[in-house]
Amino acid sequence: MQLLGQSILCSGNSSNRRRTGDRWGRGQYGARRGDRGHQGLDIVCNDGAIVYAPFDVKLNGKVIVYTDPKKAAINNGINLSGEGLCFKLFYVKPDNYSGVVKKGQRIGTLLTMQSVYPGITSHVHVQMCDKSDPTKFF
């Protein structure tokens, strides 16, 4: 099942293009991150771009991405549920942390990834709550 269909996750990326690779690594699920695997999927999104609901979702609160204070500029995200799924979007400053957002409506904006990771392909990190592979939904 492909939930996104014609939905755009991020303004400026109408095809939901995935982050391939840069000096900071690769964005596919399972990519190596030192001694661990990447537990999400990175969808290309420019710093400050609008992030949209991929389908009708319930906003279920804030996500804290990092414990490192040096990464405070991008330490935000949102827990979402809908279509029988639970997932998180990292590096997003949501407009709200609770409520309901319809498919295609604005959720928030992408934080300034370049301020923490210069040269990275800025992106929304999509992670399933159970840390399973989200790729099939994109």
C-alpha positions in Angstrom: 0.0 0.0 0.0 1.4 3.4 -0.9 -0.3 5.9 1.3 1.3 9.0 -0.1 0.1 8.6 -3.6 0.0 12.1 -5.1 0.7 13.7 -1.7 3.8 15.9 -1.4 5.6 15.7 1.9 7.7 18.8 1.3 7.3 21.9 -0.8 9.9 21.9 -3.6 10.0 18.1 -3.9 6.8 17.1 -5.7 8.1 13.5 -6.3 9.1 12.9 -2.6 12.6 12.3 -3.9 14.8 10.4 -1.3 18.1 11.5 0.0 20.7 9.4 -1.7 24.1 10.2 -0.3 26.3 13.1 0.8 29.4 13.5 3.1 27.1 12.7 6.1 25.9 9.4 4.8 23.0 7.9 2.9 19.3 8.3 3.6 17.7 4.9 2.9 16.4 2.7 5.6 19.2 0.5 7.1 22.1 2.6 5.8 25.1 2.3 8.0 25.6 5.0 10.7 28.8 3.9 12.4 27.9 0.7 14.3 24.1 1.0 13.8 21.6 1.1 10.9 19.6 4.2 9.9 16.1 3.6 11.3 14.2 5.8 8.9 13.9 7.2 5.4 15.1 10.7 4.4 12.9 12.7 2.0 14.7 15.7 0.5 13.4 19.0 1.8 15.0 22.5 1.7 15.7 24.3 5.0 12.6 26.4 5.8 10.4 24.6 3.3 6.8 23.7 4.1 6.1 20.1 5.3 2.7 18.7 4.5 0.6 15.9 5.9 1.1 12.8 3.8 -2.5 11.6 4.6 -5.1 12.5 7.3 -3.1 12.4 10.5 -3.5 13.0 14.2 -0.7 15.1 15.8 0.5 13.2 19.0 3.1 15.5 20.5 6.7 16.6 20.2 9.7 14.4 19.3 13.1 15.1 20.9 15.6 13.9 18.3 18.9 14.5 20.1 20.4 14.9 23.6 23.4 16.8 22.3 22.8 20.6 22.9 25.0 21.4 19.9 22.2 20.1 17.7 19.4 22.2 19.4 18.7 24.1 16.1 17.2 20.9 14.6 16.1 19.1 17.7 12.4 19.0 17.0 9.8 16.8 15.4 6.3 15.4 15.6 4.6 12.1 16.4 1.8 11.3 14.0 -0.7 8.6 13.5 -3.2 7.8 10.8 -4.3 5.1 8.3 -3.5 2.6 11.0 0.2 3.7 11.3 2.3 5.5 13.9 5.3 7.4 12.7 7.6 10.4 13.4 8.9 13.3 11.3 12.3 14.6 12.5 13.8 18.1 11.9 10.3 19.7 11.5 9.0 22.7 13.5 5.3 21.8 13.6 2.7 24.5 13.7 0.9 22.5 16.4 1.7 19.5 18.5 -1.8 18.2 18.8 -5.0 18.1 16.7 -5.8 16.7 13.3 -4.4 17.7 9.9 -5.9 16.6 6.6 -3.9 15.1 3.8 -2.0 17.9 2.0 -2.4 20.5 4.7 0.6 22.2 6.2 2.2 20.5 9.3 5.1 22.9 9.7 8.5 23.8 8.3 11.8 22.1 8.0 14.4 23.3 10.4 17.8 24.6 9.4 19.8 21.4 8.9 22.7 23.2 7.3 23.4 25.0 10.6 24.2 21.7 12.2 25.3 19.5 9.3 26.9 21.8 6.6 26.7 20.2 3.2 24.1 17.6 4.1 21.2 17.1 1.7 18.5 18.7 3.9 15.6 16.3 4.5 12.6 15.2 6.6 13.5 12.0 8.4 10.5 9.6 8.5 10.6 7.0 11.1 8.0 4.4 12.0 7.2 4.2 15.7 8.1 0.5 15.7 11.3 1.3 13.7 10.2 -0.8 10.7 11.0 0.2 7.2 8.8 3.1 5.9 10.1 2.9 2.3 7.0 1.1 1.0 4.8 4.1 1.9 6.8 6.4 -0.4 
